[in-house]
Amino acid sequence: MSIVGLNNRGFTLIEVVVTIIIAAIMGGIVLSFVRSANLYSVNSMNALRGNFQVVQVMERINAEYRRQIETHNFDFDSFLENVEKNSTQQVQVDATNISIVSNKESDDNSNRIMKVKVISKDTGASVVNLFTS
């Protein structure tokens, strides 16, 4: 018996099922890459936004410090209070007063240093600056 007379115009059921399975596996792999790339892009934007907020708050503090120094109207204690008021819902400002002990006796506050750390509550990004009186 010869099969020459049969009409072979289509795919068998096994070929169709195997093709669908391979397409589904490849689609799942591509979809997982697209989802992870989208997730990482959102995280990058949030980190960038948090870093921008931290830098923006520190720039405001620096501008106030420069303004007070230039007008010769610098009061260390009031500056410390104003710095701590810069905390927002997204940004935390920590100000620490550092005293330097020297051998010379003086009653002035010329050896005072303030460490200001601005931290993003969302991303943990931080900026540290030192201010002197």
N, C-alpha and C positions, 0 to 999 in steps of 0.2 A: 504494500500500500504506500502510495506516495502522497506527501503533504503539499505538493506543488499547487494544487488547485485551490487551497484555502486562501481566503482573503485576510491578510494581516494588516489592518489599518488602525490599530489602537494600542493602548498600553494595557498591560495586565493589572489586575487589582493589587497585586503585590508591589509592582513598580509605583503605582499611585500612592499607596500607603507609605512606602519607604521615602518617597519624595516629600510628602507632607510632614513626616517625622523630622527629616533633615531640615526642612524649612522652619519648623517650629523651634528646633534647637538653635539654629542660627539666629532666628528672630529674638529668642530669649537672651542670647549673648549680646546682641546689638542693643537691645533694650536696657540691659543692665549697665552697659557702658554709658548710654545716654543719660540714664537716671543719676549715676554717680557723678558724671561731669556737671550736670545741672545742680546737684547738691553742693559740689565743691565751689561752683561759681557763686552760689548764695552765701556760703561761708566766707569766701574771700571778700565779698562786698560788705558783709557784716563786720569783718575784721578791719577793713579799710575805714568804714564809718566810725568804728570805735577808736581807731588810731587818730582819725581826724578830730573827733571830739576832745580827746586828750590833749592834742597839740593846740587846739583852739583855746581851751581853758588855760593852759600854761602860757600862751601868748597874751591872754588878757591879764594874767598875773604879772608877767614881765612888763607889759605896757604900763600898768599901774606903778610898779616899782621904778621904772625909768622916769615917769612923770613926777613922782615924789622926789626923786634924787635931783632932777633937773630944776625943780622949783625950790630946792633947799628946804623942803617942808617934810622931811622924812621922820616919821615916828615909828620905831620898830614894833612897839606893842600894838598900835592901831593897824599897822600893816599885817601883822600876824592874825588879828581878828578878821580883817577883810579877806585874807587868803582863805580862811576856813569857810567863809560864806560862799565860795565858788563851787561847793559840792552840789551836784544835781542828781537827778534820778539815775542817769547813766554814768556819771563820773564822780569818783570819790577823791577828795583832796585831803591829804595828811600833811600837816605842818609841824615840824619838830624844832624847838629852840635848842641850839647847841652852844654851850659856853666854852670858851677857851681860857684856860688858866695860864697866866704869864707870870714871870718873876717880878715884873715891875708893878708897883702899886699905883692903881689909877681907879678913879671912881666913875669914869665915863664908860659908856656902853660901846666903845669902838671895837671891842673884840667879840661881838655877838654875831652868830651865824644862824640862819634859819634854813633848814632842809625842807623843801616842798616836794611832795610826791603826788602826782596826779595819776589815778588808776581808772581804767575803764572797767565798769562792773560787768559788762557783757563779755569782753574779749580778754581781759586781764592785762592789756597793753598798758605800759606805764612810762612816765617821763619824770625825771628827777632834776631839780635845779637847786642851787645854793644861792642864798642872798645874804649879803653882809650889811651891817649898819655903818 
